[in-house]
Amino acid sequence: MSGHIYKKVELIGSSPVSINEAIEAAIDRASRTMRNLDWFEVSEIRGQIANGKVAHYQVVMKVGFRIEE
């Protein structure tokens, strides 16, 4: 019986534009140094408010990648 083993790391992505861009920025950066990225889960969303408007988005997320045998 064969299966896969995964490792999970926590990342924090940020963007002044959107939550999606914060997620994509974190995944883009992680993919430069990590192989076999397979999935992600967002556990926290927060942001900064300046002058009554959203100034920055931040997401705390976990990224899973398959460990090669």
All heavy atoms as a GROMACS GRO file, in nm:
protein
  545
    1MET      N    1   0.085  -0.117   0.000
    1MET     CA    2   0.000   0.000   0.000
    1MET      C    3   0.089   0.123   0.000
    1MET      O    4   0.178   0.136   0.082
    1MET     CB    5  -0.089  -0.004   0.124
    1MET     CG    6  -0.179   0.113   0.136
    1MET     SD    7  -0.290   0.082   0.276
    1MET     CE    8  -0.370   0.236   0.282
    2SER      N    9   0.067   0.212  -0.093
    2SER     CA   10   0.148   0.334  -0.096
    2SER      C   11   0.062   0.454  -0.062
    2SER      O   12  -0.057   0.459  -0.091
    2SER     CB   13   0.213   0.352  -0.233
    2SER     OG   14   0.113   0.380  -0.329
    3GLY      N   15   0.123   0.551   0.000
    3GLY     CA   16   0.055   0.674   0.037
    3GLY      C   17   0.152   0.789   0.024
    3GLY      O   18   0.265   0.772  -0.021
    4HIS      N   19   0.108   0.903   0.061
    4HIS     CA   20   0.192   1.020   0.056
    4HIS      C   21   0.211   1.076   0.196
    4HIS      O   22   0.123   1.065   0.281
    4HIS     CB   23   0.130   1.129  -0.032
    4HIS     CG   24   0.112   1.088  -0.174
    4HIS    ND1   25   0.216   1.069  -0.261
    4HIS    CD2   26   0.000   1.061  -0.245
    4HIS    CE1   27   0.170   1.034  -0.379
    4HIS    NE2   28   0.038   1.027  -0.371
    5ILE      N   29   0.327   1.134   0.219
    5ILE     CA   30   0.356   1.203   0.344
    5ILE      C   31   0.367   1.351   0.310
    5ILE      O   32   0.431   1.390   0.213
    5ILE     CB   33   0.490   1.154   0.405
    5ILE    CG1   34   0.489   1.002   0.424
    5ILE    CG2   35   0.519   1.227   0.535
    5ILE    CD1   36   0.384   0.951   0.518
    6TYR      N   37   0.304   1.433   0.392
    6TYR     CA   38   0.303   1.578   0.369
    6TYR      C   39   0.365   1.650   0.487
    6TYR      O   40   0.360   1.602   0.600
    6TYR     CB   41   0.160   1.630   0.350
    6TYR     CG   42   0.096   1.581   0.224
    6TYR    CD1   43   0.026   1.462   0.221
    6TYR    CD2   44   0.107   1.654   0.106
    6TYR    CE1   45  -0.033   1.416   0.105
    6TYR    CE2   46   0.049   1.608  -0.011
    6TYR     CZ   47  -0.022   1.490  -0.010
    6TYR     OH   48  -0.079   1.445  -0.126
    7LYS      N   49   0.421   1.764   0.460
    7LYS     CA   50   0.469   1.854   0.563
    7LYS      C   51   0.392   1.984   0.548
    7LYS      O   52   0.356   2.022   0.437
    7LYS     CB   53   0.619   1.879   0.548
    7LYS     CG   54   0.674   1.968   0.657
    7LYS     CD   55   0.825   1.964   0.660
    7LYS     CE   56   0.871   2.059   0.768
    7LYS     NZ   57   0.948   1.993   0.869
    8LYS      N   58   0.370   2.053   0.659
    8LYS     CA   59   0.292   2.175   0.659
    8LYS      C   60   0.377   2.285   0.721
    8LYS      O   61   0.438   2.266   0.827
    8LYS     CB   62   0.167   2.149   0.743
    8LYS     CG   63   0.057   2.240   0.723
    8LYS     CD   64  -0.076   2.190   0.776
    8LYS     CE   65  -0.086   2.145   0.916
    8LYS     NZ   66  -0.224   2.134   0.965
    9VAL      N   67   0.382   2.402   0.655
    9VAL     CA   68   0.453   2.517   0.710
    9VAL      C   69   0.359   2.637   0.713
    9VAL      O   70   0.268   2.647   0.630
    9VAL     CB   71   0.581   2.552   0.630
    9VAL    CG1   72   0.682   2.440   0.637
    9VAL    CG2   73   0.550   2.586   0.487
   10GLU      N   74   0.382   2.726   0.808
   10GLU     CA   75   0.298   2.844   0.819
   10GLU      C   76   0.365   2.961   0.748
   10GLU      O   77   0.485   2.985   0.763
   10GLU     CB   78   0.276   2.878   0.966
   10GLU     CG   79   0.177   2.990   0.987
   10GLU     CD   80   0.140   3.008   1.132
   10GLU    OE1   81   0.223   3.065   1.206
   10GLU    OE2   82   0.031   2.966   1.171
   11LEU      N   83   0.287   3.033   0.672
   11LEU     CA   84   0.333   3.152   0.600
   11LEU      C   85   0.240   3.268   0.633
   11LEU      O   86   0.124   3.248   0.667
   11LEU     CB   87   0.327   3.130   0.449
   11LEU     CG   88   0.403   3.011   0.390
   11LEU    CD1   89   0.371   2.998   0.242
   11LEU    CD2   90   0.551   3.027   0.411
   12ILE      N   91   0.292   3.388   0.620
   12ILE     CA   92   0.210   3.507   0.634
   12ILE      C   93   0.231   3.591   0.509
   12ILE      O   94   0.343   3.632   0.479
   12ILE     CB   95   0.246   3.588   0.760
   12ILE    CG1   96   0.228   3.501   0.884
   12ILE    CG2   97   0.163   3.715   0.767
   12ILE    CD1   98   0.284   3.559   1.010
   13GLY      N   99   0.124   3.610   0.434
   13GLY     CA  100   0.130   3.690   0.312
   13GLY      C  101   0.065   3.824   0.337
   13GLY      O  102  -0.028   3.835   0.415
   14SER      N  103   0.114   3.927   0.268
   14SER     CA  104   0.054   4.059   0.284
   14SER      C  105   0.046   4.130   0.150
   14SER      O  106   0.121   4.100   0.057
   14SER     CB  107   0.134   4.142   0.384
   14SER     OG  108   0.263   4.167   0.336
   15SER      N  109  -0.049   4.225   0.143
   15SER     CA  110  -0.070   4.301   0.020
   15SER      C  111  -0.149   4.428   0.052
   15SER      O  112  -0.241   4.424   0.133
   15SER     CB  113  -0.148   4.219  -0.081
   15SER     OG  114  -0.195   4.300  -0.187
   16PRO      N  115  -0.117   4.537  -0.015
   16PRO     CA  116  -0.199   4.656   0.000
   16PRO      C  117  -0.323   4.653  -0.088
   16PRO      O  118  -0.410   4.739  -0.078
   16PRO     CB  119  -0.104   4.769  -0.043
   16PRO     CG  120  -0.011   4.704  -0.138
   16PRO     CD  121   0.005   4.562  -0.090
   17VAL      N  122  -0.334   4.551  -0.175
   17VAL     CA  123  -0.441   4.546  -0.275
   17VAL      C  124  -0.559   4.458  -0.233
   17VAL      O  125  -0.674   4.501  -0.238
   17VAL     CB  126  -0.385   4.498  -0.412
   17VAL    CG1  127  -0.495   4.484  -0.514
   17VAL    CG2  128  -0.278   4.595  -0.461
   18SER      N  129  -0.532   4.330  -0.195
   18SER     CA  130  -0.642   4.239  -0.165
   18SER      C  131  -0.594   4.116  -0.087
   18SER      O  132  -0.475   4.087  -0.081
   18SER     CB  133  -0.707   4.191  -0.295
   18SER     OG  134  -0.620   4.105  -0.365
   19ILE      N  135  -0.692   4.045  -0.033
   19ILE     CA  136  -0.663   3.919   0.035
   19ILE      C  137  -0.609   3.818  -0.065
   19ILE      O  138  -0.512   3.746  -0.037
   19ILE     CB  139  -0.791   3.864   0.103
   19ILE    CG1  140  -0.830   3.956   0.219
   19ILE    CG2  141  -0.772   3.722   0.151
   19ILE    CD1  142  -0.968   3.931   0.273
   20ASN      N  143  -0.669   3.812  -0.183
   20ASN     CA  144  -0.622   3.718  -0.286
   20ASN      C  145  -0.477   3.744  -0.321
   20ASN      O  146  -0.397   3.650  -0.338
   20ASN     CB  147  -0.708   3.726  -0.411
   20ASN     CG  148  -0.843   3.661  -0.393
   20ASN    OD1  149  -0.864   3.583  -0.301
   20ASN    ND2  150  -0.936   3.693  -0.480
   21GLU      N  151  -0.441   3.872  -0.335
   21GLU     CA  152  -0.302   3.903  -0.370
   21GLU      C  153  -0.207   3.865  -0.257
   21GLU      O  154  -0.095   3.822  -0.282
   21GLU     CB  155  -0.287   4.050  -0.405
   21GLU     CG  156  -0.150   4.082  -0.462
   21GLU     CD  157  -0.138   4.224  -0.511
   21GLU    OE1  158  -0.187   4.251  -0.623
   21GLU    OE2  159  -0.079   4.307  -0.439
   22ALA      N  160  -0.251   3.878  -0.133
   22ALA     CA  161  -0.169   3.837  -0.019
   22ALA      C  162  -0.144   3.686  -0.022
   22ALA      O  163  -0.032   3.640   0.001
   22ALA     CB  164  -0.236   3.878   0.112
   23ILE      N  165  -0.247   3.609  -0.054
   23ILE     CA  166  -0.233   3.464  -0.066
   23ILE      C  167  -0.138   3.429  -0.179
   23ILE      O  168  -0.045   3.349  -0.164
   23ILE     CB  169  -0.370   3.397  -0.088
   23ILE    CG1  170  -0.457   3.411   0.038
   23ILE    CG2  171  -0.356   3.250  -0.128
   23ILE    CD1  172  -0.603   3.375   0.016
   24GLU      N  173  -0.162   3.488  -0.295
   24GLU     CA  174  -0.080   3.457  -0.412
   24GLU      C  175   0.066   3.498  -0.393
   24GLU      O  176   0.157   3.427  -0.437
   24GLU     CB  177  -0.140   3.523  -0.535
   24GLU     CG  178  -0.271   3.456  -0.574
   24GLU     CD  179  -0.341   3.524  -0.691
   24GLU    OE1  180  -0.280   3.607  -0.759
   24GLU    OE2  181  -0.459   3.491  -0.713
   25ALA      N  182   0.091   3.609  -0.324
   25ALA     CA  183   0.228   3.653  -0.298
   25ALA      C  184   0.302   3.551  -0.210
   25ALA      O  185   0.418   3.519  -0.236
   25ALA     CB  186   0.229   3.791  -0.232
   26ALA      N  187   0.234   3.501  -0.108
   26ALA     CA  188   0.296   3.403  -0.019
   26ALA      C  189   0.326   3.273  -0.093
   26ALA      O  190   0.434   3.216  -0.079
   26ALA     CB  191   0.206   3.376   0.102
   27ILE      N  192   0.232   3.227  -0.175
   27ILE     CA  193   0.253   3.102  -0.249
   27ILE      C  194   0.362   3.120  -0.354
   27ILE      O  195   0.447   3.034  -0.373
   27ILE     CB  196   0.121   3.054  -0.313
   27ILE    CG1  197   0.027   3.008  -0.202
   27ILE    CG2  198   0.146   2.941  -0.413
   27ILE    CD1  199  -0.113   2.976  -0.249
   28ASP      N  200   0.362   3.235  -0.422
   28ASP     CA  201   0.466   3.262  -0.522
   28ASP      C  202   0.603   3.259  -0.458
   28ASP      O  203   0.696   3.195  -0.511
   28ASP     CB  204   0.441   3.397  -0.588
   28ASP     CG  205   0.548   3.430  -0.690
   28ASP    OD1  206   0.561   3.355  -0.788
   28ASP    OD2  207   0.618   3.532  -0.671
   29ARG      N  208   0.618   3.324  -0.345
   29ARG     CA  209   0.749   3.327  -0.278
   29ARG      C  210   0.789   3.190  -0.228
   29ARG      O  211   0.904   3.148  -0.243
   29ARG     CB  212   0.745   3.428  -0.163
   29ARG     CG  213   0.875   3.438  -0.085
   29ARG     CD  214   0.989   3.484  -0.178
   29ARG     NE  215   1.115   3.482  -0.108
   29ARG     CZ  216   1.197   3.377  -0.102
   29ARG    NH1  217   1.166   3.263  -0.162
   29ARG    NH2  218   1.310   3.385  -0.037
   30ALA      N  219   0.696   3.116  -0.170
   30ALA     CA  220   0.726   2.982  -0.119
   30ALA      C  221   0.767   2.888  -0.232
   30ALA      O  222   0.855   2.804  -0.216
   30ALA     CB  223   0.607   2.926  -0.044
   31SER      N  224   0.704   2.903  -0.348
   31SER     CA  225   0.733   2.812  -0.460
   31SER      C  226   0.874   2.830  -0.516
   31SER      O  227   0.923   2.744  -0.588
   31SER     CB  228   0.630   2.829  -0.572
   31SER     OG  229   0.646   2.955  -0.634
   32ARG      N  230   0.940   2.939  -0.481
   32ARG     CA  231   1.078   2.960  -0.527
   32ARG      C  232   1.178   2.874  -0.451
   32ARG      O  233   1.287   2.846  -0.501
   32ARG     CB  234   1.117   3.106  -0.512
   32ARG     CG  235   1.042   3.197  -0.605
   32ARG     CD  236   1.094   3.338  -0.594
   32ARG     NE  237   0.982   3.431  -0.603
   32ARG     CZ  238   0.988   3.556  -0.566
   32ARG    NH1  239   1.099   3.606  -0.515
   32ARG    NH2  240   0.883   3.633  -0.578
   33THR      N  241   1.142   2.834  -0.328
   33THR     CA  242   1.237   2.756  -0.247
   33THR      C  243   1.183   2.620  -0.203
   33THR      O  244   1.258   2.541  -0.149
   33THR     CB  245   1.278   2.836  -0.121
   33THR    OG1  246   1.160   2.871  -0.048
   33THR    CG2  247   1.354   2.962  -0.158
   34MET      N  248   1.054   2.596  -0.224
   34MET     CA  249   0.994   2.469  -0.182
   34MET      C  250   0.939   2.396  -0.304
   34MET      O  251   0.885   2.459  -0.395
   34MET     CB  252   0.880   2.496  -0.082
   34MET     CG  253   0.926   2.566   0.042
   34MET     SD  254   0.789   2.626   0.142
   34MET     CE  255   0.715   2.474   0.194
   35ARG      N  256   0.954   2.265  -0.304
   35ARG     CA  257   0.900   2.183  -0.413
   35ARG      C  258   0.776   2.108  -0.368
   35ARG      O  259   0.753   2.090  -0.250
   35ARG     CB  260   1.006   2.083  -0.460
   35ARG     CG  261   1.124   2.150  -0.528
   35ARG     CD  262   1.221   2.050  -0.581
   35ARG     NE  263   1.287   1.987  -0.466
   35ARG     CZ  264   1.356   1.875  -0.471
   35ARG    NH1  265   1.368   1.811  -0.585
   35ARG    NH2  266   1.413   1.826  -0.365
   36ASN      N  267   0.700   2.064  -0.464
   36ASN     CA  268   0.582   1.979  -0.441
   36ASN      C  269   0.473   2.046  -0.358
   36ASN      O  270   0.402   1.979  -0.282
   36ASN     CB  271   0.622   1.846  -0.376
   36ASN     CG  272   0.722   1.770  -0.460
   36ASN    OD1  273   0.711   1.766  -0.581
   36ASN    ND2  274   0.821   1.710  -0.396
   37LEU      N  275   0.459   2.179  -0.371
   37LEU     CA  276   0.349   2.247  -0.302
   37LEU      C  277   0.218   2.189  -0.355
   37LEU      O  278   0.200   2.171  -0.475
   37LEU     CB  279   0.353   2.397  -0.328
   37LEU     CG  280   0.472   2.473  -0.270
   37LEU    CD1  281   0.466   2.619  -0.310
   37LEU    CD2  282   0.476   2.459  -0.120
   38ASP      N  283   0.127   2.159  -0.263
   38ASP     CA  284   0.006   2.087  -0.302
   38ASP      C  285  -0.123   2.157  -0.261
   38ASP      O  286  -0.222   2.149  -0.330
   38ASP     CB  287   0.012   1.946  -0.243
   38ASP     CG  288  -0.074   1.848  -0.317
   38ASP    OD1  289  -0.096   1.864  -0.439
   38ASP    OD2  290  -0.121   1.752  -0.252
   39TRP      N  291  -0.125   2.224  -0.146
   39TRP     CA  292  -0.248   2.284  -0.098
   39TRP      C  293  -0.217   2.394   0.002
   39TRP      O  294  -0.106   2.405   0.052
   39TRP     CB  295  -0.340   2.180  -0.035
   39TRP     CG  296  -0.275   2.097   0.071
   39TRP    CD1  297  -0.215   1.975   0.053
   39TRP    CD2  298  -0.260   2.128   0.209
   39TRP    NE1  299  -0.164   1.929   0.172
   39TRP    CE2  300  -0.190   2.022   0.269
   39TRP    CE3  301  -0.298   2.235   0.287
   39TRP    CZ2  302  -0.159   2.020   0.405
   39TRP    CZ3  303  -0.266   2.234   0.422
   39TRP    CH2  304  -0.198   2.126   0.479
   40PHE      N  305  -0.318   2.475   0.032
   40PHE     CA  306  -0.304   2.577   0.137
   40PHE      C  307  -0.436   2.592   0.211
   40PHE      O  308  -0.541   2.557   0.160
   40PHE     CB  309  -0.259   2.713   0.079
   40PHE     CG  310  -0.364   2.785   0.001
   40PHE    CD1  311  -0.446   2.879   0.062
   40PHE    CD2  312  -0.381   2.761  -0.135
   40PHE    CE1  313  -0.542   2.947  -0.011
   40PHE    CE2  314  -0.476   2.828  -0.208
   40PHE     CZ  315  -0.558   2.922  -0.146
   41GLU      N  316  -0.427   2.643   0.334
   41GLU     CA  317  -0.546   2.674   0.413
   41GLU      C  318  -0.520   2.806   0.485
   41GLU      O  319  -0.414   2.827   0.543
   41GLU     CB  320  -0.578   2.563   0.512
   41GLU     CG  321  -0.470   2.538   0.615
   41GLU     CD  322  -0.500   2.419   0.706
   41GLU    OE1  323  -0.508   2.307   0.655
   41GLU    OE2  324  -0.512   2.441   0.828
   42VAL      N  325  -0.616   2.896   0.478
   42VAL     CA  326  -0.604   3.026   0.544
   42VAL      C  327  -0.665   3.013   0.683
   42VAL      O  328  -0.780   2.970   0.698
   42VAL     CB  329  -0.675   3.136   0.462
   42VAL    CG1  330  -0.677   3.267   0.539
   42VAL    CG2  331  -0.608   3.153   0.326
   43SER      N  332  -0.588   3.050   0.785
   43SER     CA  333  -0.639   3.038   0.922
   43SER      C  334  -0.675   3.173   0.984
   43SER      O  335  -0.754   3.179   1.077
   43SER     CB  336  -0.537   2.966   1.011
   43SER     OG  337  -0.414   3.034   1.010
   44GLU      N  338  -0.615   3.281   0.933
   44GLU     CA  339  -0.645   3.414   0.986
   44GLU      C  340  -0.642   3.517   0.874
   44GLU      O  341  -0.562   3.505   0.781
   44GLU     CB  342  -0.541   3.458   1.090
   44GLU     CG  343  -0.536   3.375   1.215
   44GLU     CD  344  -0.426   3.423   1.309
   44GLU    OE1  345  -0.411   3.546   1.327
   44GLU    OE2  346  -0.355   3.338   1.362
   45ILE      N  347  -0.729   3.613   0.883
   45ILE     CA  348  -0.728   3.728   0.792
   45ILE      C  349  -0.732   3.852   0.880
   45ILE      O  350  -0.815   3.861   0.970
   45ILE     CB  351  -0.848   3.728   0.697
   45ILE    CG1  352  -0.848   3.603   0.609
   45ILE    CG2  353  -0.848   3.854   0.610
   45ILE    CD1  354  -0.976   3.587   0.526
   46ARG      N  355  -0.642   3.943   0.854
   46ARG     CA  356  -0.642   4.068   0.930
   46ARG      C  357  -0.592   4.180   0.841
   46ARG      O  358  -0.547   4.155   0.729
   46ARG     CB  359  -0.561   4.057   1.058
   46ARG     CG  360  -0.418   4.017   1.036
   46ARG     CD  361  -0.346   4.010   1.172
   46ARG     NE  362  -0.220   3.944   1.157
   46ARG     CZ  363  -0.188   3.826   1.208
   46ARG    NH1  364  -0.275   3.759   1.278
   46ARG    NH2  365  -0.069   3.775   1.188
   47GLY      N  366  -0.601   4.300   0.889
   47GLY     CA  367  -0.557   4.412   0.807
   47GLY      C  368  -0.530   4.536   0.889
   47GLY      O  369  -0.553   4.540   1.010
   48GLN      N  370  -0.483   4.635   0.820
   48GLN     CA  371  -0.451   4.763   0.881
   48GLN      C  372  -0.548   4.867   0.826
   48GLN      O  373  -0.579   4.869   0.707
   48GLN     CB  374  -0.308   4.803   0.846
   48GLN     CG  375  -0.268   4.937   0.900
   48GLN     CD  376  -0.131   4.980   0.850
   48GLN    OE1  377  -0.077   4.921   0.757
   48GLN    NE2  378  -0.075   5.081   0.911
   49ILE      N  379  -0.594   4.954   0.914
   49ILE     CA  380  -0.685   5.061   0.875
   49ILE      C  381  -0.610   5.194   0.888
   49ILE      O  382  -0.544   5.219   0.989
   49ILE     CB  383  -0.810   5.063   0.965
   49ILE    CG1  384  -0.884   4.930   0.955
   49ILE    CG2  385  -0.900   5.180   0.930
   49ILE    CD1  386  -0.992   4.912   1.059
   50ALA      N  387  -0.620   5.277   0.785
   50ALA     CA  388  -0.559   5.410   0.788
   50ALA      C  389  -0.660   5.510   0.731
   50ALA      O  390  -0.716   5.487   0.623
   50ALA     CB  391  -0.430   5.413   0.706
   51ASN      N  392  -0.686   5.615   0.804
   51ASN     CA  393  -0.780   5.718   0.761
   51ASN      C  394  -0.918   5.662   0.726
   51ASN      O  395  -0.979   5.701   0.627
   51ASN     CB  396  -0.723   5.797   0.643
   51ASN     CG  397  -0.593   5.866   0.677
   51ASN    OD1  398  -0.579   5.921   0.786
   51ASN    ND2  399  -0.498   5.862   0.587
   52GLY      N  400  -0.963   5.566   0.804
   52GLY     CA  401  -1.095   5.510   0.785
   52GLY      C  402  -1.109   5.414   0.668
   52GLY      O  403  -1.220   5.376   0.633
   53LYS      N  404  -0.997   5.371   0.608
   53LYS     CA  405  -1.001   5.278   0.494
   53LYS      C  406  -0.902   5.165   0.515
   53LYS      O  407  -0.805   5.180   0.588
   53LYS     CB  408  -0.967   5.352   0.365
   53LYS     CG  409  -1.066   5.460   0.332
   53LYS     CD  410  -1.039   5.517   0.196
   53LYS     CE  411  -1.139   5.630   0.176
   53LYS     NZ  412  -1.191   5.643   0.047
   54VAL      N  413  -0.928   5.054   0.448
   54VAL     CA  414  -0.835   4.942   0.454
   54VAL      C  415  -0.706   4.982   0.383
   54VAL      O  416  -0.708   5.023   0.267
   54VAL     CB  417  -0.894   4.815   0.388
   54VAL    CG1  418  -0.791   4.703   0.387
   54VAL    CG2  419  -1.020   4.770   0.460
   55ALA      N  420  -0.595   4.972   0.456
   55ALA     CA  421  -0.466   5.011   0.400
   55ALA      C  422  -0.381   4.891   0.362
   55ALA      O  423  -0.296   4.900   0.274
   55ALA     CB  424  -0.390   5.098   0.500
   56HIS      N  425  -0.405   4.778   0.428
   56HIS     CA  426  -0.320   4.660   0.403
   56HIS      C  427  -0.392   4.535   0.449
   56HIS      O  428  -0.461   4.537   0.551
   56HIS     CB  429  -0.189   4.675   0.482
   56HIS     CG  430  -0.072   4.612   0.415
   56HIS    ND1  431   0.004   4.675   0.322
   56HIS    CD2  432  -0.020   4.489   0.428
   56HIS    CE1  433   0.100   4.595   0.281
   56HIS    NE2  434   0.087   4.480   0.343
   57TYR      N  435  -0.377   4.427   0.375
   57TYR     CA  436  -0.435   4.297   0.408
   57TYR      C  437  -0.323   4.202   0.449
   57TYR      O  438  -0.213   4.208   0.392
   57TYR     CB  439  -0.506   4.237   0.287
   57TYR     CG  440  -0.617   4.322   0.234
   57TYR    CD1  441  -0.594   4.418   0.137
   57TYR    CD2  442  -0.747   4.306   0.281
   57TYR    CE1  443  -0.697   4.496   0.087
   57TYR    CE2  444  -0.851   4.384   0.231
   57TYR     CZ  445  -0.824   4.478   0.135
   57TYR     OH  446  -0.926   4.556   0.086
   58GLN      N  447  -0.353   4.114   0.544
   58GLN     CA  448  -0.256   4.013   0.585
   58GLN      C  449  -0.330   3.881   0.608
   58GLN      O  450  -0.438   3.880   0.668
   58GLN     CB  451  -0.186   4.058   0.713
   58GLN     CG  452  -0.068   3.972   0.752
   58GLN     CD  453   0.001   4.027   0.874
   58GLN    OE1  454  -0.056   4.029   0.982
   58GLN    NE2  455   0.124   4.071   0.857
   59VAL      N  456  -0.273   3.773   0.558
   59VAL     CA  457  -0.331   3.640   0.579
   59VAL      C  458  -0.226   3.548   0.642
   59VAL      O  459  -0.110   3.551   0.605
   59VAL     CB  460  -0.384   3.575   0.449
   59VAL    CG1  461  -0.498   3.653   0.392
   59VAL    CG2  462  -0.275   3.559   0.347
   60VAL      N  463  -0.271   3.472   0.740
   60VAL     CA  464  -0.188   3.367   0.799
   60VAL      C  465  -0.238   3.238   0.737
   60VAL      O  466  -0.358   3.210   0.738
   60VAL     CB  467  -0.201   3.363   0.952
   60VAL    CG1  468  -0.117   3.249   1.010
   60VAL    CG2  469  -0.160   3.497   1.012
   61MET      N  470  -0.147   3.163   0.678
   61MET     CA  471  -0.188   3.043   0.606
   61MET      C  472  -0.087   2.931   0.625
   61MET      O  473   0.028   2.956   0.658
   61MET     CB  474  -0.204   3.075   0.458
   61MET     CG  475  -0.082   3.136   0.395
   61MET     SD  476  -0.111   3.206   0.233
   61MET     CE  477  -0.121   3.062   0.134
   62LYS      N  478  -0.135   2.811   0.607
   62LYS     CA  479  -0.048   2.694   0.607
   62LYS      C  480  -0.044   2.640   0.466
   62LYS      O  481  -0.146   2.635   0.397
   62LYS     CB  482  -0.099   2.590   0.705
   62LYS     CG  483  -0.085   2.640   0.847
   62LYS     CD  484  -0.121   2.538   0.949
   62LYS     CE  485  -0.092   2.599   1.084
   62LYS     NZ  486  -0.186   2.562   1.184
   63VAL      N  487   0.075   2.600   0.425
   63VAL     CA  488   0.096   2.543   0.292
   63VAL      C  489   0.146   2.400   0.312
   63VAL      O  490   0.236   2.376   0.392
   63VAL     CB  491   0.199   2.625   0.212
   63VAL    CG1  492   0.228   2.560   0.078
   63VAL    CG2  493   0.150   2.767   0.193
   64GLY      N  494   0.085   2.308   0.241
   64GLY     CA  495   0.126   2.168   0.250
   64GLY      C  496   0.203   2.127   0.126
   64GLY      O  497   0.171   2.170   0.016
   65PHE      N  498   0.306   2.048   0.149
   65PHE     CA  499   0.382   1.995   0.036
   65PHE      C  500   0.415   1.849   0.062
   65PHE      O  501   0.432   1.806   0.175
   65PHE     CB  502   0.507   2.079   0.007
   65PHE     CG  503   0.606   2.086   0.120
   65PHE    CD1  504   0.714   2.001   0.124
   65PHE    CD2  505   0.591   2.180   0.221
   65PHE    CE1  506   0.806   2.009   0.228
   65PHE    CE2  507   0.681   2.190   0.324
   65PHE     CZ  508   0.790   2.103   0.328
   66ARG      N  509   0.422   1.776  -0.048
   66ARG     CA  510   0.447   1.631  -0.042
   66ARG      C  511   0.597   1.607  -0.023
   66ARG      O  512   0.680   1.668  -0.090
   66ARG     CB  513   0.398   1.565  -0.169
   66ARG     CG  514   0.393   1.416  -0.166
   66ARG     CD  515   0.333   1.356  -0.293
   66ARG     NE  516   0.413   1.388  -0.410
   66ARG     CZ  517   0.384   1.480  -0.501
   66ARG    NH1  518   0.275   1.552  -0.492
   66ARG    NH2  519   0.462   1.501  -0.605
   67ILE      N  520   0.630   1.522   0.070
   67ILE     CA  521   0.769   1.484   0.092
   67ILE      C  522   0.801   1.368  -0.001
   67ILE      O  523   0.729   1.266  -0.004
   67ILE     CB  524   0.792   1.443   0.239
   67ILE    CG1  525   0.764   1.560   0.330
   67ILE    CG2  526   0.934   1.391   0.259
   67ILE    CD1  527   0.770   1.528   0.477
   68GLU      N  528   0.906   1.383  -0.078
   68GLU     CA  529   0.946   1.276  -0.171
   68GLU      C  530   1.010   1.161  -0.096
   68GLU      O  531   1.080   1.180   0.001
   68GLU     CB  532   1.044   1.332  -0.275
   68GLU     CG  533   0.981   1.435  -0.364
   68GLU     CD  534   1.079   1.489  -0.467
   68GLU    OE1  535   1.200   1.458  -0.459
   68GLU    OE2  536   1.032   1.565  -0.553
   69GLU      N  537   0.982   1.043  -0.144
   69GLU     CA  538   1.038   0.923  -0.080
   69GLU      C  539   1.169   0.886  -0.142
   69GLU      O  540   1.200   0.913  -0.251
   69GLU     CB  541   0.938   0.808  -0.092
   69GLU     CG  542   0.813   0.838  -0.014
   69GLU     CD  543   0.711   0.726  -0.026
   69GLU    OE1  544   0.750   0.610  -0.045
   69GLU    OE2  545   0.593   0.755  -0.015
   0.00000   0.00000   0.00000
